[in-house]
Amino acid sequence: MFIRLEVYNMAKEANLLVTFDPTHKETAVKQIEALLKEIKEKVSVLKAEEGVAELLVGDAKKIVKQLSGMAKKNADKFGPTFHWIPIEKWVKSGVADMQKALKDYEKGIKENEKWKMDLKVRKVKTKPDEIKLIMQLTEGINRPKVDLDNPEKIVKVEIIGNKAGIALLGKDELLNVSKFKK
């Protein structure tokens, strides 16, 4: 009697996105790896194309906080990278799928906290009206204190083709390197 063992590919999904200058992909990937090595973090680059690197790391939010401190001191270390974005979950990029997933994030925003949604759409055939899409996606988040300039919480939605990465982030858990470049 034979026992057949099947090995399934346990594909992991990215929990950190890094945007970069698409004309400098190799340099960006090397820079990403070097920065993470410097803070003693392991990284798997799952994909890097069209200006977006999808990474699998340990605690993405903690890593971004550490990297933000580094960027404040020396943003030039970040080379051709622009944004470092933690992702908590991936869903299909249909409006209903995203609304359902985002409803869970309401609990993470206290009644008195200021918040906003930050949306980026990439690799889609037809660009949606982003303002209309934000209105649809925020319908299920019943928190009154929206503040686009100085939020305490950011509901981040990164649409990449037919999938959407989402996260609820504190303002220090999202890194925009250009804010620190002179």
Buried (B, 14 or more C-beta within 10 A) or exposed (E): EEEEEEEEEEEEEBBBBBBBEEEBBEBBBEBBBEBBEEEEBEBEBBEBEEBBBBBBBEEBBBBBBBBBEBBEEEBEBBBBBBBBBBBBBBBEBEBEEBBEBBEBBBEBBEEEBBBBBBBBBBBEEEEBEEEEBBEBBBEBBEBEBEEEEEBBBBBBBBBBEEBBBBBBBBEEBBBBBEEBEE
